[in-house]
Amino acid sequence: MTSLGVTMKGQVTLKRDLLQHLGIRPGERIELDKLPGGELRVKAARPKGTIDSFISRHAGKVRKPMTIDEMNEIAASGWAGEE
């Protein structure tokens, strides 16, 4: 079992091997579920959107051909839940 320290601000840093086990990369998010008995369930937060909702949300915004960088920025914001 891994033991983690808590900072004065109440923060905990997960060690790299734990993040790799969860399949989490820098910039991604985790979800915590409170369980009985003071336990937590930790899991990787996965995007809940669909490609159809992504396309319909951004369909009216495209007025000229986009660069790959612009497409990547829109895709990243869509999967991050930003609008």
TORRO-58585 format. One record per atom (N, C-alpha, C, O): residue in one letter; x, z, y. Coordinates in steps of 0.05 Angstrom, whole numbers, padded with zeros to 5 digits, always signed. Layout:
AXZY ...
// end
This chain:
M+00017+00000-00023 M+00000+00000+00000 M+00018+00000+00025 M+00038+00014+00026 T+00011-00016+00045 T+00026-00018+00069 T+00016+00003+00089 T-00008+00007+00092 S+00034+00016+00103 S+00027+00036+00124 S+00035+00024+00151 S+00057+00014+00154 L+00017+00026+00171 L+00022+00016+00198 L+00020+00039+00218 L+00005+00057+00214 G+00036+00037+00239 G+00035+00057+00260 G+00015+00049+00282 G+00008+00025+00285 V+00004+00068+00296 V-00015+00064+00317 V-00001+00071+00344 V+00011+00093+00346 T-00002+00053+00363 T+00011+00058+00389 T-00006+00078+00406 T-00028+00085+00398 M+00005+00086+00428 M-00009+00104+00446 M-00035+00091+00457 M-00054+00104+00465 K-00035+00064+00458 K-00058+00049+00467 K-00079+00046+00445 K-00100+00034+00449 G-00073+00055+00421 G-00091+00052+00398 G-00089+00025+00385 G-00108+00016+00371 Q-00066+00011+00388 Q-00063-00015+00377 Q-00047-00014+00351 Q-00030+00003+00347 V-00052-00033+00334 V-00038-00035+00308 V-00028-00064+00306 V-00043-00083+00312 T-00004-00067+00297 T+00007-00094+00292 T+00009-00098+00262 T+00021-00083+00247 L-00004-00120+00253 L-00002-00127+00225 L+00024-00141+00219 L+00033-00158+00234 K+00037-00133+00198 K+00063-00145+00190 K+00059-00174+00180 K+00037-00181+00171 R+00080-00190+00183 R+00079-00218+00177 R+00068-00224+00148 R+00052-00242+00145 D+00077-00208+00129 D+00069-00214+00101 D+00038-00209+00098 D+00026-00223+00082 L+00027-00190+00113 L-00002-00186+00112 L-00017-00209+00125 L-00037-00218+00114 L-00007-00219+00147 L-00019-00242+00160 L-00018-00267+00143 L-00037-00282+00141 Q+00005-00271+00130 Q+00008-00294+00112 Q-00011-00291+00088 Q-00023-00311+00080 H-00015-00267+00078 H-00033-00262+00056 H-00062-00270+00064 H-00077-00281+00048 L-00069-00264+00089 L-00096-00271+00099 L-00098-00300+00107 L-00120-00310+00112 G-00075-00314+00109 G-00076-00342+00117 G-00079-00345+00147 G-00091-00365+00157 I-00069-00326+00163 I-00073-00326+00192 I-00047-00334+00205 I-00025-00324+00198 R-00049-00353+00224 R-00026-00362+00240 R-00028-00352+00268 R-00050-00343+00277 P-00007-00352+00284 P-00008-00343+00312 P-00030-00357+00327 P-00034-00381+00324 G-00044-00342+00343 G-00066-00353+00359 G-00093-00351+00346 G-00114-00354+00359 E-00094-00347+00320 E-00119-00345+00305 E-00130-00317+00307 E-00116-00298+00317 R-00154-00313+00298 R-00168-00287+00301 R-00173-00275+00273 R-00174-00290+00253 I-00177-00249+00273 I-00186-00235+00248 I-00212-00222+00253 I-00220-00216+00276 E-00227-00216+00232 E-00252-00202+00234 E-00250-00176+00218 E-00236-00175+00197 L-00262-00155+00228 L-00262-00129+00214 L-00290-00120+00209 L-00307-00121+00227 D-00296-00112+00185 D-00322-00101+00177 D-00318-00071+00172 D-00300-00064+00157 K-00336-00055+00183 K-00335-00026+00178 K-00349-00021+00152 K-00372-00030+00147 L-00336-00006+00134 L-00347+00001+00108 L-00351+00031+00107 L-00338+00046+00123 P-00368+00040+00089 P-00371+00069+00086 P-00345+00083+00079 P-00327+00071+00068 G-00343+00108+00086 G-00320+00124+00079 G-00296+00119+00096 G-00273+00125+00089 G-00300+00108+00120 G-00278+00104+00139 G-00259+00081+00131 G-00236+00080+00139 E-00269+00062+00116 E-00253+00039+00108 E-00261+00014+00124 E-00283+00012+00135 L-00242-00005+00126 L-00246-00030+00140 L-00240-00053+00121 L-00222-00051+00104 R-00255-00074+00124 R-00249-00099+00110 R-00238-00119+00131 R-00251-00124+00151 V-00214-00129+00126 V-00201-00148+00144 V-00202-00176+00132 V-00195-00179+00108 K-00209-00196+00148 K-00209-00223+00138 K-00204-00242+00161 K-00208-00235+00184 A-00195-00266+00154 A-00190-00286+00174 A-00217-00296+00185 A-00236-00301+00170 A-00218-00299+00212 A-00242-00310+00225 A-00241-00340+00222 A-00221-00352+00230 R-00261-00352+00211 R-00261-00381+00207 R-00282-00393+00226 R-00303-00381+00231 P-00276-00417+00236 P-00296-00431+00253 P-00323-00434+00239 P-00324-00440+00216 K-00344-00430+00255 K-00370-00432+00243 K-00385-00458+00252 K-00407-00463+00243 G-00373-00473+00269 G-00386-00498+00279 G-00384-00520+00259 G-00370-00518+00239 T-00399-00541+00264 T-00399-00564+00247 T-00388-00588+00263 T-00388-00586+00288 I-00379-00608+00250 I-00369-00632+00265 I-00392-00645+00281 I-00387-00655+00302 D-00417-00643+00271 D-00439-00655+00286 D-00444-00640+00312 D-00449-00653+00333 S-00442-00613+00312 S-00447-00598+00337 S-00423-00603+00356 S-00427-00604+00380 F-00399-00607+00345 F-00376-00613+00362 F-00380-00640+00376 F-00375-00642+00400 I-00388-00660+00361 I-00391-00686+00373 I-00413-00687+00393 I-00410-00698+00415 S-00436-00675+00387 S-00459-00675+00405 S-00452-00660+00431 S-00462-00667+00452 R-00437-00638+00429 R-00430-00622+00452 R-00412-00637+00471 R-00414-00634+00495 H-00395-00655+00461 H-00375-00668+00477 H-00382-00698+00482 H-00367-00712+00496 A-00403-00708+00470 A-00410-00736+00472 A-00415-00745+00501 A-00405-00767+00509 G-00428-00729+00517 G-00434-00737+00545 G-00411-00734+00564 G-00413-00743+00586 K-00390-00721+00555 K-00367-00715+00573 K-00347-00738+00573 K-00330-00739+00591 V-00348-00756+00554 V-00328-00777+00552 V-00337-00801+00569 V-00358-00813+00564 R-00321-00808+00589 R-00328-00830+00607 R-00306-00852+00606 R-00311-00875+00614 K-00283-00846+00596 K-00261-00865+00594 K-00246-00859+00568 K-00249-00838+00556 P-00230-00878+00559 P-00214-00873+00535 P-00197-00848+00539 P-00185-00845+00560 M-00195-00831+00519 M-00180-00806+00521 M-00153-00810+00507 M-00149-00826+00489 T-00134-00793+00517 T-00108-00792+00503 T-00110-00774+00479 T-00129-00759+00477 I-00091-00775+00461 I-00091-00757+00438 I-00090-00728+00447 I-00103-00711+00436 D-00074-00722+00468 D-00072-00695+00478 D-00099-00685+00488 D-00106-00662+00484 E-00115-00702+00502 E-00141-00694+00511 E-00160-00689+00488 E-00175-00670+00488 M-00158-00706+00467 M-00175-00702+00444 M-00168-00675+00430 M-00185-00661+00421 N-00142-00670+00427 N-00133-00645+00415 N-00142-00621+00430 N-00149-00600+00419 E-00141-00622+00457 E-00150-00600+00474 E-00180-00595+00470 E-00188-00572+00467 I-00196-00616+00469 I-00225-00613+00464 I-00230-00601+00436 I-00247-00583+00433 A-00215-00611+00417 A-00219-00601+00389 A-00212-00572+00387 A-00226-00556+00375 A-00189-00564+00400 A-00181-00536+00399 A-00201-00518+00412 A-00207-00496+00402 S-00212-00526+00435 S-00231-00509+00449 S-00257-00507+00433 S-00270-00486+00434 G-00265-00529+00420 G-00289-00528+00404 G-00287-00510+00380 G-00306-00495+00375 W-00265-00511+00366 W-00262-00494+00343 W-00257-00465+00350 W-00262-00447+00334 A-00248-00460+00375 A-00243-00432+00385 A-00269-00420+00395 A-00269-00397+00402 G-00291-00436+00396 G-00316-00426+00405 G-00319-00427+00435 G-00338-00415+00446 E-00301-00441+00449 E-00303-00443+00478 E-00320-00468+00484 E-00321-00487+00469 E-00333-00468+00507 E-00348-00491+00515 E-00341-00500+00543 E-00352-00520+00553 
// end
